[in-house]
Structures are given as structure tokens and as C-alpha cells.
Amino acid sequence: MKIREHINKHKEKKENKKNQKIIKKKEKEEQKKMLVEDKKVFKETKDNISIVALSEYGYFKTKAGYMDLFQIESIDIKSMNEVEYNTLILSFTKLLKSYTDDMKIISMNYPSDTSRQQQYLNKIISNCNNENHMRFLEHRLRQLKTIEEKRTNREFFLMIFGRDDKEMINNRDIALTSSRELQVYEIDIDKKIKIIRKLNNMNSKVE
């Protein structure tokens, strides 16, 4: 039993190292893309926006310090009962008490993401041998593509700030751990950049 546990721990440790390498590789690729995009930006634009660079931890360095964005899970408050409603209010109150620095809540119409559903359907289609079933699957796949192209969801984001790395890391931890009922969670760098681009170009469409 001990030998098996040791083997499992070794496998888990090896898998964690592999995942960390993949994450670091992706982060380096994102940083390279950012450098390429940075060269395309006019000097006048750089002078007028507050963001300077992307830190190695995935948040933004600004002229005044640091800034990061999180997603707030959308909740249908109309379908809640009184207990759920009050629990949500208490959770938000706890976040406001725990997080004493500046924060900003942003609402935005963001394109619907059906990539996971499309990936799942493509996998089924590749293994499908029934012609009638195939037509149904292809029709559903076209619907998902149309939804992604034309429909938007009302999404909410939490913007937090910090004067230095230490304060930023502390504020990130508080924002993520003090709001479990609100379901505040991290988002990928690509989405953060799209949100920032939209905030600085209000008439543009999020692609």
C-alpha cells in the first residue's frame, strides 16, 4: 500500500511539473504576442492609456501601480428565494468589509462562448455513422456557431488595484477567497486584453 501511495505521489508530482511547464510556455507565448502587438500601437495611444505592461503573474502594470480583472458569475436573482437572496447580499457585504482598497465592478455585453459545445459536437460527429443523426448534429453545430457570432451575454467583471506586487497579490487573494457565493474567479489573459481594449474603445465590438 505504501509503495502504491509513493508511486501515485511521484506520478502526481511529475504531472504537476508538466502542467507548470505548459503554463509557463503559454505565458511566454502570450508575452511574445503582447510585444508584437505593442509595436503596432501609436506612441500617442501609449501616452494616453494607463497600462504599461503585463506582469509575469498575469495582471497589468500601470503608471500608478498594478491592476487585475476577475469574472463575477452572472446570477438570476429573480429566481432566488429569500434565503438565497440574503446569502448573496451577506457574501457581497463580506467582500466589501474584507477588501478595503479601491475596486470597480464593470458590466459588459460579451460574445457568447460555445467553443466547448462545438468541440464536443465535432468529436461526436467524427465518430458518427448514422446519417440522420449526423444531419441533426451538423445542424446543432451550425446553431452554436451562429450563437457565438451574433449573440452576446451580459457579463460582470471585478477590477482591483495595488500599489506594488505584494499589495496586488494580497488583494487578489482577498477578492478570490472572500466571495465564494458571488463566485468571483480568474479569467485568461486573452479575455482580459479584450476587455481592456473594449473599455478604451467603447464603440468597438468585442471579437
C-alpha positions in Angstrom: 0.0 0.0 0.0 2.8 2.4 0.9 4.6 1.6 -2.3 1.5 2.3 -4.3 1.0 5.6 -2.5 4.6 6.5 -3.2 4.2 5.7 -6.9 0.9 7.8 -7.0 2.6 10.8 -5.3 5.5 10.5 -7.8 3.1 10.5 -10.7 1.2 13.4 -9.3 4.4 15.4 -8.7 5.6 14.6 -12.3 2.2 15.7 -13.7 2.3 18.9 -11.7 5.7 19.8 -13.1 4.5 19.0 -16.6 1.5 21.3 -16.1 3.7 24.1 -14.7 5.9 23.9 -17.8 2.8 24.1 -20.1 1.5 27.1 -18.2 4.9 28.9 -18.3 5.2 28.1 -22.1 1.7 29.6 -22.7 2.6 32.7 -20.6 5.8 33.2 -22.6 3.8 32.9 -25.9 1.3 35.4 -24.6 4.1 37.8 -23.7 5.6 37.5 -27.2 2.2 38.3 -28.7 1.9 41.3 -26.4 5.4 42.6 -27.6 4.3 42.2 -31.2 1.1 44.0 -30.6 2.9 46.7 -28.6 4.9 47.6 -31.7 1.7 48.3 -33.6 0.4 50.8 -31.1 1.0 54.5 -31.8 3.1 56.5 -29.3 0.2 58.9 -28.7 -2.0 56.0 -27.7 0.6 54.7 -25.2 0.8 58.2 -23.6 -2.9 58.3 -23.1 -3.6 54.9 -21.6 -2.5 53.9 -18.1 -1.4 50.3 -18.8 2.3 49.9 -19.2 2.9 46.1 -19.4 1.7 42.6 -18.4 3.4 41.2 -15.3 4.7 37.6 -15.0 1.8 36.8 -12.7 -0.9 37.7 -15.3 -2.0 41.1 -14.0 -1.3 44.5 -15.6 1.4 47.0 -14.6 0.0 50.6 -14.8 1.6 54.1 -14.5 0.2 54.2 -10.9 0.8 50.6 -9.8 -1.0 47.4 -10.8 -4.4 46.3 -11.9 -6.2 43.0 -12.5 -9.6 41.7 -13.7 -11.8 38.9 -12.5 -15.1 37.5 -13.7 -18.2 37.7 -11.5 -20.5 34.8 -12.2 -23.9 36.1 -13.5 -26.8 35.1 -11.2 -30.5 35.2 -11.9 -31.7 37.0 -8.7 -35.4 36.9 -9.9 -35.5 33.1 -9.4 -33.9 33.2 -6.0 -35.8 32.6 -2.8 -35.4 34.9 0.2 -32.7 32.8 1.9 -30.6 32.6 -1.3 -31.1 36.4 -1.9 -30.0 37.3 1.7 -27.0 34.9 1.5 -25.8 36.7 -1.7 -26.2 40.1 0.0 -24.2 38.9 3.0 -21.5 37.5 0.7 -21.1 40.8 -1.1 -21.1 42.6 2.3 -18.3 40.3 3.4 -16.3 41.1 0.3 -16.7 44.9 0.9 -15.6 44.5 4.5 -12.6 42.3 3.7 -11.5 44.2 0.6 -10.8 47.8 1.8 -8.8 49.1 -1.2 -10.3 50.6 -4.4 -12.3 48.3 -6.7 -14.6 48.7 -9.7 -17.4 46.5 -10.9 -17.9 46.5 -14.7 -20.8 45.2 -16.7 -20.4 44.5 -20.4 -22.1 42.7 -23.3 -19.6 39.9 -24.1 -19.9 37.5 -27.1 -21.3 34.1 -26.2 -18.7 31.4 -26.0 -19.8 28.0 -27.4 -16.3 26.6 -28.1 -16.7 23.7 -25.6 -20.0 22.6 -27.0 -18.6 22.9 -30.6 -15.6 20.8 -29.6 -17.8 18.1 -28.0 -20.1 18.0 -31.1 -17.1 17.8 -33.5 -15.9 14.8 -31.5 -19.3 13.1 -31.8 -19.6 13.9 -35.5 -16.2 12.4 -36.2 -17.4 9.1 -34.7 -20.9 9.2 -36.1 -22.1 6.6 -38.6 -25.8 7.3 -38.6 -26.8 9.6 -41.5 -29.9 11.0 -39.8 -28.1 11.6 -36.5 -25.3 13.2 -38.5 -27.6 15.8 -40.0 -29.0 16.6 -36.6 -25.5 17.1 -35.2 -24.4 19.3 -38.1 -27.5 21.4 -37.7 -26.8 21.8 -34.0 -23.2 22.8 -34.7 -24.3 25.5 -37.1 -26.7 26.8 -34.5 -23.8 27.1 -31.9 -21.6 28.9 -34.4 -24.4 31.4 -35.2 -25.0 32.0 -31.4 -21.3 32.7 -31.0 -21.2 35.1 -33.9 -24.4 37.0 -33.2 -25.5 36.7 -29.5 -24.0 38.4 -26.5 -24.3 37.8 -22.8 -24.4 40.4 -20.0 -21.2 39.7 -18.1 -19.8 41.3 -15.0 -16.1 41.9 -14.0 -14.3 43.0 -10.9 -11.3 45.3 -11.4 -8.9 45.6 -8.5 -5.7 47.6 -7.9 -2.5 47.6 -6.0 0.5 49.9 -5.4 3.1 47.1 -5.6 3.4 43.4 -6.2 2.9 42.5 -2.5 -0.3 44.5 -2.2 -1.5 43.2 -5.5 -1.0 39.6 -4.6 -2.7 40.2 -1.2 -5.7 42.0 -2.9 -6.1 39.1 -5.4 -6.2 36.6 -2.6 -8.9 38.6 -0.7 -11.0 39.1 -3.8 -11.0 35.3 -4.6 -11.4 33.9 -1.1 -13.9 36.4 0.4 -16.7 36.0 -2.1 -17.5 32.3 -2.6 -21.2 32.8 -3.0 -20.6 35.6 -5.6 -18.3 33.2 -7.5 -15.5 35.5 -8.4 -12.9 33.7 -10.5 -9.8 34.3 -12.6 -10.0 34.7 -16.4 -7.4 34.1 -19.1 -5.1 36.8 -20.3 -6.6 36.9 -23.8 -10.1 37.8 -22.4 -8.5 40.4 -20.1 -6.9 42.1 -23.1 -10.2 42.1 -25.0 -12.0 43.7 -22.0 -9.3 46.4 -21.7 -9.4 47.1 -25.4 -13.2 47.4 -25.2 -13.0 49.8 -22.3 -10.6 52.0 -24.2 -12.6 51.8 -27.4 -16.3 51.9 -26.3 -17.7 51.9 -29.8 -15.8 48.8 -30.8 -17.1 45.3 -30.9 -15.5 42.6 -28.8 -14.2 39.9 -31.2 
